[in-house]
Amino acid sequence: MTDFGKECGSGPAHVAGLDARLVVDRGGFRLDVALRVAPGDVVALLGPNGAGKTTALRALAGLTPLSSGHLRLDGTVLDGTPPEGRPVGVVFQDYLLFPHLTALDNVAFGPRCHGASKADARAQAARWLDRMGLAEHSGVKPRRLSGGQAQRVALARALATRPRLLLLDEPLAALDARTRLDVRAQLRRHLADFEAVAVLVTHDPLDAMVLADRLVVIEHGLVVQEGAPSDIARRPRTDYIARLVGLNLYKGRAEGHVVRLEAGHVITTTEELTGPAFVAFPPSAVTLYRERPTGSSARNLWRCEVAGLETHGDRVRADLTGGLPLVADLTTVAAAELDLRPGAPVWAAVKATQTHTYPA
């Protein structure tokens, strides 16, 4: 794989990367997000619909003006600079390739807009398509490209302008599940070779975990957690993040090996902690019984009621309410043997060794 950083002009070693505080007021919504990203890093903005992810991306691109804050890239102030004057490449969710142009001319469009001659722009475009493994598709128009091929053409078009900031808006959302797996792996390789700053927006936790070096989780216009994917997956700090990474999460006060929740419930853990704390455990750690178990070694036991069931292949996910709202994951065989159905009473047990406690 060719070194994308050299092609994109990685600049001197002291380059600062992205330093931004994005404040945007739109009606009753306020975005206030700080971002610092070093060259070579890939940051994913993750959050539910309406959290402000796309607004942040548009602010970085210059498509949405800042109400206040600042935006500096490699030490250069970009506040107020029009989109076409920014060293920024964008891959849109639906790629937005020009339907009347071939793949080659789509990629050549950016260099042409930056003053390159037609011949030079097409030569640059041919090199980028070759790097993307699309040399044989240079004369093909977008309607004849597969989803994965169109995504790579859009990425080549963005990189051909030698951006210092690459923005990707839901880059895999338009792909079917089978294509998504392959293209995700290809995109990760391309991003690993890009030595400037890359920021992607997604609501898919797997895309974020695979593609990004660091996650910035936004809820209601504010950053609620940021860090390495592994750290966030292990220590979620909001219910939204816990659901994304597949954990039951509770907040309370730790007293030794016990966490007392605000609702009055108690969870026993093996880790010792004092003060405000989170306690988490995976749905697979929950064992269900129709009658109160007598021989179970689990230290945590609650009487619950089945609120809903979802089947995924040979697994069933049960949403439980009552003693402690939680999610349990079990096999379809186990669910059938328990005769699980909405409204059915159950006992839920979790061993202390399967919980994880950390400071709130």
N, C-alpha and C positions, 0 to 999 in steps of 0.2 A: 504494500500500500504506500502510495506517495505521501510525503510529509505535507499535510494540508497547511500547517503553520507557516512553512516556508513559502508556499504558494500564496497564502493570504497576507504575507508580510507581518511576521510576528513582532517586529520592532525591537527596540533595545530592551535589555534585561530589566530595567527599572520601571517598565510599564506598569501602571497602577491598576488597569482593568476598569471595572464598573464600580462607581460610587454614587448611589442614588437614594434620595428619599422622595418617594412618589406620593404626593398629596393631591387628590382629585375630589372635588365636591360636585356631585350631580344630583340635584333635587334633595331628597332625604337620605341619599347614600354618600358616605365619605370613605375614600380609600386613603390609608396612611401606612405605607409599606417602605421600609428601609432595606436596601440591597447593597451588599458589597461582594463582588465576585472577582477573583483573580483570573488573569489570563490562563487558559487551559482548563478551567473548571466548567462543569455543566451543572446548572442549578435548575431544579424543577419547581414551578409554582403549582401547588396542589391545593385543592379545596372544593367544596360543594358548589353547585350552580348558584350564581349570584354572589359569590364570595368576593369578587373583584379581580380575579385572575386575568381575564381578558382586558379589563380596564388598565391593569398594570402593564400588560404587554403593549397595548396601544399607546400608553404614555411613553414607554421606552422607544417606540418606533416614531414618535412625534405625531401620531394620528389623533391623540387626545391631549390637549394642553394641560399642564400642571396648574393647579390652583395655588400651590406653594410648594416648598421643598427645593430640591436641586437634582441635577442629572449631569454627572461628569463621566466621560469615557476616556481612559488613558490620559487623564489630567485636563482634557478639553471640556469646557462647559458647553452642553448641548441645549440648555434651556432656551426655548424660543427658536431653535434651528429647525427649519422645515424638514419634513421627512426625506426629501430628495437630497438634502445637504448633509445627511448623517451617514457615517460609515457603518450602516446597519443593513443586514440581510434578513428577509422574512420568508418563512415557509408557512403559508396559510393552511388552515384546516382542510379546505377543498382544493388546495394547490394553486387554483386560479391561473392555470396555464392558458396562454392565448390559443384558442381553438384553431385559428387559421394559420398558425405558424408551426413549423416542424419542431421536433425536440431540439435540434441544433440551433434554430433561430430563437426559440424560447430562451435558451441559455445565453445566447449572444446578445439578447436584448439589454441586459444590464451593462456590460462593457460598452455597448454602443451609446447608451445614455450617459456614460462617463467619458465620452469623447474618443473612444477607440474607433479606428477605421472599420469598415465592414469586414474586410479580409482578416484583420487582426482579431476582431471580436469573434468571428466564426472559428478562427484557429484556437482561441482560448476556450471557446465552447466545446470544440472537438476534444480538447485535452480533458476537460471536466467530465464529459460523457464517457470517455475511455476510463477514467478513474472510477466512475460509477458502474462500470461494466455494461454500458449502454451504447458502445460505439456503433453496433450494427443497427441501432434504432434511431440514428441521428436524423434520418429523413422521414421519420414517422410522425404523424400529427397526433395530438393528445387523445382523440377518440379511439385510436387503435392501440393505445398503450394499456397495459394492465394497471391496476391500482398501485402495485408496488413499483412499477416502472415510472408511473407518473410522479410518485412521491420522490423518487431519486432524481428525476428531471427537475422538479421544483427545488430540491436541495442543491443541485448543481447550479441552477439559476441564481440562487441566493449566494452561494459561495463564489461565483464567478466575478462578483463585484469586489472581492477581497475585503469583506466586512471585518470590523473589529468587534462587532456585536452581532451574533446570530440569534434570531428569535424564531421559535417554532410553536405554532398555535395548534394544539391537539394534532400532532403530526401523523398519528396512526389511526385517528378516529374514523377515517373514510374507508378503511380496509376491512375485509372480512376476517374472521378469526384465523383461518389457515394462513392467509397472506401476512397477517399482522405478526405472527411469530417469526417468520423469516425476515421481514423488513425491519422489525425491532432489532434483531441481531445485527443486520447490516448497518442500520443507523447508529447503533452503539459504536461500531468500528469506525465509522466516519467521524463521529463526535470525538472519539478518543484521539484522532489525529488532528483535530482542529485546535490551534494554539491560542486563539483569541477567546472571548467570553461567549458562552452559549446559555440562553435562558429558554426553557420550554414550559408551556402551560399544558396541564393535563388534569383530568379528573380520575384517571385510571392509575391505581396505586402500583400495579405491576410495571406499567410503562415508566413511571417515576423511579421505582426501585432499580430497574435495569439500566435506564439511560443516564440518570443523574448521579453526580458525586455528592450533592447536598440537596436536601429538600427544604422548601420554605412553605409551610402550611398556612393558608389564609382563610379566615372565617370572618364574615361581616366586615370586610375591609381592613382587617388587622392581622398581623402575624401572630399566630398562637403557639407555634413551635417551629424550630428549624434545627437542622443537624444532619449528620450522616444517615442514610436510609436505615442502616442496621440499628442505630441508636433510637431513632423514632419508632421503628417497629418493636423494639424491646421496651421502650418507655413512653408510650403515648400519653398525652396530657389533656386530651379532650375526647368526648364520646365519639365525635366524627372520626378522629384518627384511629381510635380503638376499633371501630367498625371496619375501617379500611384495612387494617392489618389483621383483622380477625381475632380480636381479644374482647373478653368481658372486662370492663374497667370500672373501678369504684374509687371514690375519694373519701377519706375520713381522717381520723387521728390515730396514729400508731402508739401503742403502749407495750413495748417489748415485742412479743410474738402475736399480738392481737391488734387488729385495726377495727376501730369502732366507727361505723358509718353514720352520717347525719340522720338517717332514717331510724337509727337505733339498732340495726343489725350488726353482727360481729363476724369478722372473718379471721380465722386463725392461720398464721403463716409460720414458716420455718426461719425466715429472716427476722432479725431483731432491729427495731427502729423506734425512735421516739419523735413525736411531733406530727405535723400535717403530712399525709402520705397518700399515695396511690397504691392500689393493689389490683393486679391483673392476672387473668388466667385464660387459656384458650378454651373454646367451646368443646374441644375433644377431651378436656380434663373433667367434664361434667358427666357423672354417671346418674342415670335415671332409674327410679323404682316406682312401681304402682302402690306398694305398701311401704310403710316406714321400715327401713332395714335394721336388722338387729345385730348382724355380724360384721357390718362395714367398719373398716379402720379409718374412714374419712373423718376428719375433725370438723368439717363444715357440712351442715345438713339443713336444708330448708324445704318447707312444704310450698309447692308452687302449683300453677295451673297452666296448661298448654294454651297459648294465645294464638299460635299459628304454626304451620308446618310448610317447609319447602324441600322438594326432592331434587337433588343434583346427582345424576348417575346412580351409584349404589349408596349414596349418603343422604341422610335426612337432617335438616337443620330445624330445630325446634325453638321457637320464641316462647319464653316462660315469664309469667307474671306471678305476683303473690308475695311469698316470703322474701324473695330477692329477684328482681328482674334480671334475667340472664338469657344467654343463648347456649344451647347444647347441640353437639354434633354427634350423630350416631349412625349406625348402618341401617339400611332399609329392613334387614332381618330383625334387628333389635327393636326398631320402631313398631314392626308388625307384632312381635311377641308381646310388647307392652301395650298394644292396642291404643297407640297414641292418636288422639284426635283433638280438635279445638274444644276446650272446656274440660278436658280430662284432668283430674287431679294427679299429681306426681310428687315424688320426693327427689330432690336434686342433691347430690353429694359431690364434694371436691376435696381431695386430699391436700393437706397443708403443703406438702412437698411440691405440688403442681402450681402453687401461687408464686407471684413475684411482687415484692413490695419495694417502693422507692420514694424518695422525698417529693412532696407536692410543691 
